[in-house]
Amino acid sequence: MSQQKLAKEIVELVGGEKNVVSLVHCATRLRFVLKDDSKADKAKLEKTDGVIAVKENGGQFQVVVGNKVPEVYSAIGEISNILNDSSDKEKPKKSAKGLGGIIDVISSIFAPLLGVMAGAGILKGLLLIASNLGWLETTDTTYIILFAAADSLFYFLPLLLAVTTARKFQGNIFVAMTIAGALIYPTIIGLKTEGTPTDFFGIPVVLMTYSSTVIPIILSVIVMSKVEKFFNRTLHDSVKNFVTPLILLVIMVPLTLIVFGPFGVYVGNAIASALVAAFGFSPLLAGAIMGASWQLLVIFGVHWGLIPVFINNVAVYGRDGVKPAATASVFAQTGAAFGVMLKTKNKKLKTLAGSSTLTALFGITEPAIYGVTLPLKRPFIAGVIGGAVGGAIIGQAGTQAFASGAPGLLTLPIFYGPGGEGFPGLILGITASFVVSAVLTYIMGFKDPVEEETSATTTTTATVTKEAPVRTSAVSDEQVFSPIEGTIVSLTEVPDPAFSSGAMGDGIAIEPTVGRVVAPFDGTVTVAFKKKHALAVVSDTGAEILVHVGVDTVKLDGQHFTSHIQEGDRVKAGDLLLEFDIAQIKAAGYHTVTPIIVTNSANYEKVVPMATGEVRAQEALLTLHSAQPQT
């Protein structure tokens, strides 16, 4: 599916553009804030090709799409006005309260920065390695230039957070940036450095170091946005565009330096100190807890609450000892997905587990969790156990992070500090996490979808009708006869990636010349879509065939189609299942090319086309070669 088509479907299924208050994205998720969550069709979204999972946490409606999230996010911007920074966007009718509200705020503020933060963190880590190994001296101009590129994001972090916070609270972005700039203005920094006693109209000012800080500017911009709205409502339209910013600067810069700045710094330091103390009390236990729980926190979206702590630790102490243990959890779920890939006999699951393992190695675990380990349950538990083992090793080794970045292979350099102390413990910990999780997954096992399909299809056929014989999935070669008369078309030429990519299964397509669909074999109708544009039939020996008349014809809402079946009907090869008006469908602007898909093609060794050119109904169309020895 193209990114624009996926973006369009997602927007429609979250209730349309008018139902979206705001949208940000992180490494794998589109994070919507909706006016009315009930207007979103979560069930359909979860079944949409390209969507991995849908979660509702912290006042956000989160759509997990994996590595392609930046492209989908950009596509949404191209097809809608959702990404426009309009300050007059309608507020949501409800917002999350308590912890959920806090997590919503933190994730919305930090999510847009994750990509560049990871890149800057990796560069900073590589420079640490280069200087520690003597490849570059910190006085070299090459080092200085590259370090400026890596460190500028963290030094000027208040400026970037001013932008994302202002977007979240619909404040003036440029006023917010100006306030942040005042906090790190050279003269203000000079007052702090020189220890100059400072006051504002006699009110003492406790000067702090605000570069790389998080909480002060967030608090300041939140209050600024409230004050801004008050003055915009109060002042006349002819003067508010320049008088409101004037008032905000005069009020907010001193207020931030006097109140929000010191308060935010003290709170951040207190939280950081508490976590450092926990790791100081029992690094092994604290590391095990972090390694076991991090992916659980990710699932519920509450891991965002710790992101500012990681950043604050690096800013205050120059290092962070909490984040390394979380890395064990990432590699543990990677190992669990790898164990599934080794164990499963289902070709599609093996492919999914393999690709998910690769992406998880680079820190993107959502495809592995939502697509593989969590649905299978036991592999996820194995990952939690493996994460605890690796986290304990890393915690005991005293590994530190010296820059920010999402845990993964590429960000390992951020854990290499002076002398490499703690780094071997990290390598040992993540290796143990991966191996323990993979081995436990293989030993504990899981309900393989291959076994589920055999069991489920047997049960379904037996309960649909008493005449239906009990069957097993793909135990012998099978012939599928053409359900339509027309011209053979390669599946890759169907103008719908859901079919042409093979994501739905192997098969073939036909450009119909007669508007009739007949049964391709003796079997049972398992799906008869209400909009009549598609149907599914399962044979008595296990072949599952989907016939989808046209592309996007679901939008016709049943017009120009006449169905002759109901779900559960027994059919014989050649029985009339569906009629459709080719001319009327084309006149409505839709393609009539019809994909014929073997939806359980993973159960067969090969799906071989038997016809080319013109084909009549009931002529041999496909041969399904058994993936199992015949008995």
C-alpha positions as CSV (number, residue, x, y, z in Angstrom):
1,M,0.0,0.0,0.0
2,S,1.3,3.5,-0.9
3,Q,2.0,5.8,2.0
4,Q,-0.6,8.4,0.7
5,K,-3.3,5.7,0.5
6,L,-2.4,4.5,4.0
7,A,-2.4,8.0,5.3
8,K,-5.8,8.6,3.7
9,E,-7.3,5.5,5.3
10,I,-5.8,6.3,8.7
11,V,-7.3,9.9,8.6
12,E,-10.7,8.5,7.6
13,L,-10.7,5.8,10.3
14,V,-9.7,8.2,13.1
15,G,-12.9,10.1,12.4
16,G,-11.7,12.4,9.6
17,E,-9.6,15.5,9.6
18,K,-12.1,17.5,11.6
19,N,-11.9,15.0,14.5
20,V,-8.1,15.6,14.8
21,V,-6.8,18.2,17.3
22,S,-3.1,17.5,16.9
23,L,-0.7,14.9,15.5
24,V,2.9,14.1,16.3
25,H,4.9,11.0,15.7
26,C,7.7,9.1,17.4
27,A,9.9,6.3,16.0
28,T,7.0,4.0,15.1
29,R,3.7,5.6,16.1
30,L,1.4,8.3,14.9
31,R,0.1,10.0,18.1
32,F,-3.3,11.6,17.5
33,V,-5.2,13.8,20.0
34,L,-8.8,13.5,18.9
35,K,-11.9,15.6,19.7
36,D,-14.0,12.5,20.1
37,D,-12.4,9.1,20.5
38,S,-15.7,7.3,19.8
39,K,-15.6,8.5,16.2
40,A,-12.4,6.5,15.5
41,D,-12.9,3.0,14.2
42,K,-10.2,1.1,16.1
43,A,-11.2,-2.3,14.9
44,K,-10.9,-1.4,11.2
45,L,-7.7,0.5,11.8
46,E,-6.1,-2.6,13.4
47,K,-7.0,-4.6,10.2
48,T,-5.7,-2.0,7.8
49,D,-2.8,-3.2,5.7
50,G,0.3,-1.2,7.0
51,V,-1.0,-0.7,10.5
52,I,0.7,-2.9,13.2
53,A,-1.4,-2.0,16.2
54,V,-3.6,0.7,17.7
55,K,-3.3,1.8,21.3
56,E,-5.1,4.4,23.4
57,N,-2.9,5.7,26.2
58,G,-2.3,9.0,28.0
59,G,-5.1,10.8,26.1
60,Q,-3.6,9.9,22.8
61,F,-4.9,7.6,20.0
62,Q,-1.7,5.9,18.9
63,V,-1.4,4.2,15.5
64,V,1.7,2.0,15.2
65,V,3.0,1.8,11.6
66,G,6.6,0.9,12.2
67,N,9.7,2.3,10.4
68,K,7.7,4.1,7.7
69,V,6.1,6.5,10.2
70,P,7.9,9.6,8.9
71,E,6.7,8.9,5.4
72,V,3.1,8.3,6.6
73,Y,3.2,11.4,8.8
74,S,4.4,13.5,5.8
75,A,1.7,12.0,3.6
76,I,-0.9,13.0,6.1
77,G,0.5,16.5,5.9
78,E,0.1,16.4,2.1
79,I,-3.5,15.2,2.0
80,S,-4.8,17.3,4.9
81,N,-4.3,20.4,7.0
82,I,-3.7,18.4,10.2
83,L,-0.1,19.4,10.5
84,N,-0.7,23.1,10.0
85,D,0.4,25.1,13.0
86,S,-2.8,27.0,13.4
87,S,-3.3,28.6,16.8
88,D,-7.0,28.6,16.5
89,K,-7.5,24.8,16.2
90,E,-10.4,23.6,18.3
91,K,-9.6,22.1,21.6
92,P,-10.4,18.5,22.3
93,K,-13.7,17.9,24.1
94,K,-11.8,15.9,26.7
95,S,-8.2,15.5,27.8
96,A,-6.5,12.9,29.9
97,K,-6.1,13.6,33.6
98,G,-3.5,12.7,36.2
99,L,-0.7,10.4,35.0
100,G,-2.3,10.0,31.6
101,G,-2.3,13.7,31.0
102,I,1.3,14.1,32.1
103,I,2.4,11.3,29.7
104,D,0.4,12.8,26.9
105,V,2.2,16.2,27.4
106,I,5.7,14.6,27.6
107,S,5.2,12.4,24.6
108,S,3.8,15.2,22.4
109,I,6.8,17.5,23.4
110,F,9.6,15.0,23.0
111,A,8.4,12.7,20.1
112,P,9.2,15.2,17.3
113,L,12.8,15.4,18.6
114,L,13.6,11.7,18.8
115,G,15.1,11.3,15.3
116,V,17.6,14.2,15.5
117,M,18.3,13.4,19.2
118,A,19.2,9.8,18.2
119,G,21.5,11.0,15.4
120,A,23.2,13.6,17.6
121,G,23.6,11.1,20.3
122,I,25.3,8.6,18.0
123,L,27.7,11.2,16.7
124,K,28.5,12.3,20.3
125,G,29.1,8.6,21.2
126,L,31.4,8.1,18.3
127,L,33.4,11.2,19.2
128,L,33.8,9.9,22.8
129,I,35.2,6.6,21.4
130,A,37.5,8.5,19.1
131,S,38.9,10.7,21.9
132,N,39.2,7.8,24.4
133,L,41.1,5.7,21.9
134,G,43.4,8.6,20.9
135,W,42.1,8.8,17.3
136,L,41.2,12.5,17.8
137,E,42.3,15.1,20.4
138,T,39.6,17.2,21.9
139,T,41.7,20.2,21.0
140,D,41.7,19.3,17.2
141,T,39.5,21.6,15.2
142,T,38.0,18.6,13.4
143,Y,36.8,17.3,16.8
144,I,35.5,20.8,17.8
145,I,33.4,21.1,14.7
146,L,31.9,17.6,14.9
147,F,31.3,18.0,18.6
148,A,29.5,21.3,17.9
149,A,27.3,19.4,15.5
150,A,26.6,16.7,18.1
151,D,26.2,18.8,21.1
152,S,24.3,21.8,19.7
153,L,20.9,20.1,20.1
154,F,21.5,19.4,23.7
155,Y,23.0,22.8,24.5
156,F,20.1,24.6,22.8
157,L,17.5,22.0,23.9
158,P,15.3,24.7,25.6
159,L,14.8,26.4,22.2
160,L,13.7,23.1,20.6
161,L,11.4,22.2,23.5
162,A,9.9,25.7,23.3
163,V,8.8,24.9,19.8
164,T,7.2,21.5,20.6
165,T,5.6,22.7,23.8
166,A,4.1,25.8,22.1
167,R,2.7,23.5,19.4
168,K,1.2,21.3,22.1
169,F,-0.5,24.1,24.0
170,Q,-1.3,26.3,20.9
171,G,1.0,29.1,22.0
172,N,3.0,31.5,19.9
173,I,6.1,29.5,18.8
174,F,8.3,32.5,18.2
175,V,7.5,34.1,21.6
176,A,8.3,30.8,23.2
177,M,11.6,30.5,21.4
178,T,12.5,34.1,22.5
179,I,11.8,33.2,26.1
180,A,14.0,30.1,25.8
181,G,16.7,32.2,24.1
182,A,16.8,34.6,27.1
183,L,17.6,31.7,29.4
184,I,20.8,30.8,27.5
185,Y,21.6,34.4,26.5
186,P,25.4,35.0,26.9
187,T,25.0,37.9,29.3
188,I,22.7,35.9,31.6
189,I,25.1,33.0,31.5
190,G,27.9,35.5,32.3
191,L,26.0,36.7,35.5
192,K,25.8,33.0,36.6
193,T,29.5,32.3,35.8
194,E,30.8,35.4,37.5
195,G,28.6,34.9,40.5
196,T,27.1,38.4,40.2
197,P,24.3,39.1,42.7
198,T,21.2,39.5,40.6
199,D,17.7,40.9,41.2
200,F,14.7,42.1,39.3
201,F,13.2,45.3,40.7
202,G,14.6,44.2,44.1
203,I,13.3,40.6,43.8
204,P,16.3,38.2,44.2
205,V,17.0,36.0,41.1
206,V,18.6,32.6,41.7
207,L,20.6,32.1,38.5
208,M,20.9,28.5,37.2
209,T,22.5,26.9,34.2
210,Y,19.7,26.4,31.7
211,S,21.4,24.9,28.7
212,S,20.3,21.2,28.2
213,T,17.5,21.7,30.8
214,V,14.0,20.3,30.2
215,I,11.5,21.3,32.9
216,P,12.0,25.1,33.2
217,I,11.1,25.9,29.6
218,I,8.2,23.5,29.5
219,L,6.7,25.0,32.6
220,S,7.3,28.5,31.2
221,V,5.7,27.9,27.8
222,I,2.7,26.2,29.3
223,V,2.0,29.2,31.5
224,M,2.8,31.5,28.6
225,S,0.2,29.9,26.4
226,K,-2.5,30.5,29.0
227,V,-1.5,34.1,29.5
228,E,-1.4,34.6,25.7
229,K,-4.9,33.4,25.3
230,F,-6.1,35.8,28.0
231,F,-4.6,38.8,26.4
232,N,-5.6,37.8,22.9
233,R,-9.2,37.7,24.1
234,T,-8.9,41.0,26.0
235,L,-6.9,43.2,23.7
236,H,-8.4,44.8,20.5
237,D,-7.6,43.1,17.2
238,S,-5.7,46.2,16.0
239,V,-3.0,46.0,18.6
240,K,-3.0,42.4,20.0
241,N,-0.5,41.1,17.4
242,F,2.3,43.1,18.8
243,V,1.1,44.1,22.3
244,T,0.5,40.5,23.4
245,P,4.1,39.4,22.6
246,L,5.4,42.5,24.4
247,I,3.5,41.7,27.5
248,L,4.5,38.0,27.4
249,L,8.2,38.9,27.1
250,V,8.0,41.4,29.9
251,I,6.1,39.0,32.2
252,M,7.5,35.5,31.3
253,V,11.2,36.0,31.1
254,P,11.6,37.5,34.6
255,L,9.0,35.0,35.9
256,T,10.9,32.1,34.4
257,L,14.2,33.3,35.8
258,I,12.7,33.9,39.3
259,V,10.3,31.0,39.7
260,F,10.0,28.4,36.9
261,G,13.7,28.1,36.2
262,P,15.0,27.3,39.7
263,F,11.9,25.2,40.5
264,G,12.3,23.1,37.4
265,V,16.0,22.6,37.9
266,Y,15.5,21.6,41.5
267,V,12.7,19.1,40.6
268,G,14.7,17.6,37.8
269,N,17.7,17.2,40.0
270,A,15.6,15.6,42.8
271,I,14.1,13.0,40.4
272,A,17.5,12.2,38.9
273,S,19.1,11.9,42.4
274,A,16.4,9.5,43.5
275,L,17.0,7.2,40.5
276,V,20.7,7.4,40.9
277,A,20.3,6.5,44.6
278,A,18.2,3.5,43.7
279,F,20.9,2.2,41.4
280,G,23.5,3.0,44.1
281,F,21.6,1.0,46.7
282,S,21.3,-2.1,44.5
283,P,22.5,-1.8,40.9
284,L,21.8,-5.4,40.2
285,L,18.1,-5.3,41.5
286,A,17.5,-1.8,39.9
287,G,18.9,-3.0,36.6
288,A,16.8,-6.1,36.6
289,I,13.6,-4.2,37.3
290,M,14.4,-1.7,34.5
291,G,15.4,-4.4,32.1
292,A,12.2,-6.4,32.8
293,S,9.8,-3.5,32.7
294,W,11.0,-1.1,30.0
295,Q,9.0,-2.8,27.2
296,L,6.0,-3.0,29.4
297,L,6.3,0.8,29.9
298,V,6.6,1.2,26.1
299,I,3.4,-0.8,25.5
300,F,1.4,1.5,27.8
301,G,3.2,4.6,26.5
302,V,4.4,5.6,30.0
303,H,8.1,5.3,29.2
304,W,7.9,8.9,28.1
305,G,7.9,9.9,31.8
306,L,11.5,8.7,32.1
307,I,12.9,10.4,28.9
308,P,13.3,13.8,30.6
309,V,15.1,12.1,33.5
310,F,17.6,10.5,31.1
311,I,18.3,13.9,29.5
312,N,18.5,15.7,32.8
313,N,21.0,13.1,34.2
314,V,23.3,13.7,31.2
315,A,22.9,17.5,31.5
316,V,23.6,17.6,35.3
317,Y,26.0,14.7,35.8
318,G,27.4,14.3,32.3
319,R,26.2,10.7,32.4
320,D,23.1,8.6,33.1
321,G,23.2,5.2,34.8
322,V,19.4,4.4,34.4
323,K,19.1,4.2,30.6
324,P,21.6,1.4,29.9
325,A,19.5,-1.2,31.7
326,A,16.6,-0.3,29.4
327,T,18.7,-1.3,26.5
328,A,18.6,-4.9,27.8
329,S,14.9,-4.9,27.3
330,V,15.2,-3.9,23.7
331,F,17.6,-6.7,22.9
332,A,15.5,-9.2,24.9
333,Q,12.4,-8.7,22.7
334,T,14.7,-8.8,19.7
335,G,15.9,-12.2,20.9
336,A,12.3,-13.4,21.5
337,A,11.4,-12.5,17.9
338,F,14.4,-14.3,16.7
339,G,13.4,-17.4,18.7
340,V,10.0,-17.3,17.0
341,M,11.6,-17.1,13.6
342,L,13.6,-20.2,14.4
343,K,10.7,-22.1,15.8
344,T,7.7,-21.4,13.6
345,K,6.7,-23.4,10.6
346,N,4.4,-20.7,9.3
347,K,6.1,-19.0,6.4
348,K,4.4,-15.6,6.9
349,L,5.2,-15.6,10.6
350,K,8.8,-16.6,9.9
351,T,9.1,-13.7,7.5
352,L,7.5,-11.2,9.9
353,A,9.6,-12.4,12.8
354,G,12.8,-12.1,10.7
355,S,12.1,-8.6,9.6
356,S,11.0,-7.6,13.1
357,T,14.2,-8.9,14.5
358,L,16.2,-6.8,12.1
359,T,14.3,-3.6,12.9
360,A,14.4,-4.3,16.7
361,L,18.2,-4.6,16.6
362,F,18.2,-0.9,15.7
363,G,15.8,0.1,18.5
364,I,12.4,-0.1,16.8
365,T,10.7,-2.8,18.8
366,E,7.0,-2.2,18.1
367,P,6.8,-4.5,15.0
368,A,8.4,-7.3,17.1
369,I,6.2,-6.7,20.1
370,Y,2.8,-6.1,18.5
371,G,3.3,-8.3,15.5
372,V,5.1,-11.3,17.0
373,T,5.9,-11.6,20.7
374,L,2.9,-10.1,22.4
375,P,0.2,-11.9,20.3
376,L,2.0,-15.2,21.0
377,K,2.3,-14.4,24.7
378,R,5.0,-16.8,25.8
379,P,7.7,-15.2,23.6
380,F,6.9,-11.8,25.3
381,I,7.2,-13.4,28.7
382,A,10.6,-14.9,27.6
383,G,11.6,-11.4,26.6
384,V,10.7,-9.9,30.0
385,I,12.8,-12.6,31.7
386,G,15.7,-12.1,29.3
387,G,15.5,-8.3,29.9
388,A,15.7,-8.8,33.7
389,V,18.8,-11.0,33.3
390,G,20.6,-8.5,31.0
391,G,19.5,-5.5,33.0
392,A,20.9,-7.0,36.2
393,I,24.3,-7.6,34.5
394,I,24.3,-4.0,33.1
395,G,23.3,-2.5,36.4
396,Q,25.9,-4.4,38.3
397,A,28.6,-3.4,35.7
398,G,27.8,0.3,36.4
399,T,27.3,1.1,32.7
400,Q,26.6,4.7,31.9
401,A,25.1,6.6,29.0
402,F,27.0,9.8,28.0
403,A,24.5,11.1,25.4
404,S,20.9,10.6,24.4
405,G,19.5,8.2,21.8
406,A,17.1,5.3,21.4
407,P,18.7,2.0,22.6
408,G,19.9,-0.1,19.7
409,L,22.9,-1.3,17.8
410,L,23.7,2.1,16.2
411,T,23.5,3.9,19.6
412,L,26.0,1.6,21.4
413,P,28.7,4.3,21.2
414,I,26.8,6.5,23.6
415,F,27.6,4.0,26.3
416,Y,31.4,4.1,25.8
417,G,32.8,6.6,28.3
418,P,36.3,7.4,29.5
419,G,38.4,4.3,29.6
420,G,35.5,2.2,28.3
421,E,34.4,1.5,31.9
422,G,31.1,-0.4,32.0
423,F,31.0,-0.9,28.3
424,P,32.0,-4.6,28.4
425,G,29.2,-5.1,30.9
426,L,26.8,-3.6,28.5
427,I,27.9,-5.9,25.7
428,L,27.6,-8.9,28.0
429,G,24.2,-7.8,29.2
430,I,22.6,-7.2,25.8
431,T,24.1,-10.5,24.5
432,A,22.6,-12.3,27.6
433,S,19.3,-10.7,27.0
434,F,19.1,-11.7,23.4
435,V,20.4,-15.3,24.0
436,V,18.2,-16.0,27.1
437,S,15.1,-14.7,25.4
438,A,15.7,-16.6,22.1
439,V,16.5,-19.9,23.9
440,L,13.5,-19.5,26.3
441,T,11.2,-18.8,23.4
442,Y,12.4,-21.9,21.6
443,I,12.1,-24.1,24.7
444,M,8.8,-22.7,26.0
445,G,7.2,-22.7,22.6
446,F,4.0,-21.1,21.5
447,K,0.8,-21.9,19.6
448,D,2.1,-21.8,16.1
449,P,-0.4,-20.3,13.6
450,V,0.1,-23.4,11.3
451,E,-1.5,-25.5,14.0
452,E,-4.2,-22.9,14.7
453,E,-5.2,-22.8,11.0
454,T,-5.6,-26.6,10.8
455,S,-7.7,-26.6,14.0
456,A,-9.7,-23.6,13.2
457,T,-10.6,-24.5,9.7
458,T,-11.6,-28.0,10.7
459,T,-13.9,-26.7,13.4
460,T,-15.4,-24.0,11.2
461,T,-16.3,-26.4,8.4
462,A,-17.7,-29.0,10.8
463,T,-20.0,-26.4,12.5
464,V,-21.2,-24.6,9.3
465,T,-23.2,-27.5,8.0
466,K,-23.6,-31.2,8.7
467,E,-22.9,-32.1,5.1
468,A,-19.5,-30.5,5.2
469,P,-16.7,-33.1,5.6
470,V,-13.9,-32.6,8.1
471,R,-10.8,-31.3,6.4
472,T,-7.2,-30.5,7.1
473,S,-5.2,-27.6,5.8
474,A,-3.2,-28.2,2.6
475,V,-2.6,-31.9,2.9
476,S,-2.7,-32.6,-0.9
477,D,-2.3,-30.9,-4.2
478,E,-5.4,-29.1,-5.3
479,Q,-6.9,-27.6,-8.5
480,V,-8.6,-24.2,-8.5
481,F,-10.9,-23.5,-11.5
482,S,-11.5,-20.1,-12.8
483,P,-14.5,-18.3,-11.1
484,I,-14.6,-15.7,-13.9
485,E,-14.5,-15.5,-17.6
486,G,-12.0,-12.9,-19.0
487,T,-8.3,-12.1,-19.6
488,I,-5.5,-13.3,-17.3
489,V,-3.6,-10.5,-15.6
490,S,-0.5,-10.8,-13.5
491,L,-1.2,-10.1,-9.8
492,T,1.7,-7.6,-9.8
493,E,-0.3,-5.5,-12.3
494,V,-3.3,-5.0,-10.1
495,P,-3.5,-1.3,-9.1
496,D,-3.8,-2.0,-5.4
497,P,-0.6,-2.7,-3.5
498,A,-2.5,-4.8,-0.9
499,F,-2.9,-7.4,-3.7
500,S,0.0,-6.7,-6.1
501,S,2.6,-6.9,-3.3
502,G,1.5,-10.4,-2.4
503,A,0.7,-9.3,1.2
504,M,-2.7,-11.0,1.0
505,G,-1.3,-14.2,-0.5
506,D,-0.3,-15.6,-3.9
507,G,-2.7,-15.8,-6.8
508,I,-3.7,-14.4,-10.1
509,A,-6.0,-11.7,-11.5
510,I,-8.6,-11.6,-14.3
511,E,-10.0,-8.7,-16.3
512,P,-13.6,-9.9,-16.6
513,T,-15.5,-10.0,-19.8
514,V,-18.6,-11.5,-18.2
515,G,-20.0,-10.2,-15.0
516,R,-20.4,-13.5,-13.2
517,V,-18.5,-15.2,-10.3
518,V,-18.9,-18.9,-9.9
519,A,-17.6,-21.4,-7.3
520,P,-14.0,-22.4,-8.1
521,F,-14.4,-25.8,-6.4
522,D,-16.7,-27.7,-4.0
523,G,-16.7,-26.0,-0.7
524,T,-18.2,-23.6,1.8
525,V,-18.7,-19.8,1.6
526,T,-16.8,-18.4,4.6
527,V,-17.2,-14.7,3.8
528,A,-19.9,-12.9,1.9
529,F,-19.2,-9.2,2.2
530,K,-22.3,-7.0,2.9
531,K,-21.2,-4.7,0.1
532,K,-21.2,-7.7,-2.3
533,H,-17.9,-6.7,-4.0
534,A,-15.9,-9.7,-2.6
535,L,-16.4,-13.2,-1.2
536,A,-14.3,-16.0,0.2
537,V,-14.7,-19.8,-0.3
538,V,-12.9,-22.6,1.4
539,S,-12.6,-26.0,-0.4
540,D,-13.3,-29.3,1.3
541,T,-9.6,-30.0,1.4
542,G,-8.5,-26.7,2.8
543,A,-7.8,-24.2,0.0
544,E,-9.0,-20.7,0.9
545,I,-9.8,-18.4,-2.0
546,L,-10.7,-14.7,-2.0
547,V,-12.4,-13.2,-5.1
548,H,-12.3,-9.4,-5.0
549,V,-14.2,-7.9,-7.9
550,G,-12.5,-4.7,-8.9
551,V,-10.3,-2.2,-7.0
552,D,-11.8,0.0,-4.3
553,T,-15.3,-1.2,-5.3
554,V,-16.2,-1.4,-1.7
555,K,-17.0,2.4,-2.1
556,L,-19.9,1.5,-4.4
557,D,-21.7,0.3,-1.3
558,G,-23.2,-2.7,-3.1
559,Q,-24.4,-0.9,-6.3
560,H,-24.1,-2.8,-9.5
561,F,-23.6,-6.1,-7.6
562,T,-26.1,-9.0,-7.0
563,S,-25.2,-11.6,-4.5
564,H,-26.6,-15.2,-4.6
565,I,-25.0,-16.5,-1.4
566,Q,-24.8,-16.2,2.3
567,E,-22.0,-17.1,4.7
568,G,-22.1,-20.8,5.5
569,D,-23.6,-21.9,2.2
570,R,-22.4,-25.1,0.7
571,V,-21.5,-24.7,-3.0
572,K,-20.5,-27.0,-5.9
573,A,-17.9,-26.0,-8.5
574,G,-19.6,-23.8,-11.1
575,D,-22.5,-22.6,-8.9
576,L,-23.4,-18.9,-9.4
577,L,-22.1,-16.9,-6.5
578,L,-22.2,-13.3,-7.6
579,E,-23.2,-11.1,-10.6
580,F,-21.9,-7.6,-11.4
581,D,-22.4,-4.9,-14.1
582,I,-19.0,-4.4,-15.7
583,A,-20.1,-1.3,-17.7
584,Q,-21.7,0.5,-14.7
585,I,-18.7,-0.2,-12.4
586,K,-16.3,1.2,-15.1
587,A,-18.6,4.2,-15.6
588,A,-18.4,4.9,-11.9
589,G,-14.7,5.3,-12.3
590,Y,-13.5,1.9,-10.9
591,H,-11.2,-0.8,-12.2
592,T,-12.9,-4.2,-12.7
593,V,-9.7,-6.3,-12.7
594,T,-10.4,-9.0,-10.2
595,P,-7.7,-10.5,-7.9
596,I,-8.2,-14.2,-7.0
597,I,-6.1,-14.8,-4.0
598,V,-5.1,-18.0,-2.1
599,T,-5.2,-16.5,1.3
600,N,-3.6,-19.5,3.0
601,S,-0.9,-19.8,0.3
602,A,1.7,-20.1,3.0
603,N,0.4,-23.6,3.6
604,Y,1.5,-24.6,0.1
605,E,4.9,-25.1,-1.4
606,K,3.8,-23.4,-4.7
607,V,0.8,-21.7,-6.2
608,V,1.2,-22.3,-10.0
609,P,-0.9,-20.5,-12.6
610,M,-2.3,-22.9,-15.2
611,A,-3.8,-20.4,-17.7
612,T,-2.7,-17.5,-19.8
613,G,-4.5,-15.2,-22.1
614,E,-8.2,-15.7,-22.3
615,V,-9.8,-18.0,-19.8
616,R,-13.4,-19.3,-19.4
617,A,-15.2,-19.9,-16.2
618,Q,-14.5,-23.4,-14.8
619,E,-11.2,-23.8,-16.8
620,A,-8.2,-24.8,-14.7
621,L,-6.7,-21.6,-13.3
622,L,-4.3,-22.6,-10.4
623,T,-2.6,-25.6,-9.0
624,L,-1.8,-25.6,-5.3
625,H,1.2,-27.9,-4.7
626,S,1.2,-29.4,-1.2
627,A,3.7,-28.2,1.3
628,Q,3.3,-31.5,3.2
629,P,3.7,-35.1,2.1
630,Q,0.4,-36.7,1.1
631,T,-1.1,-39.3,3.4
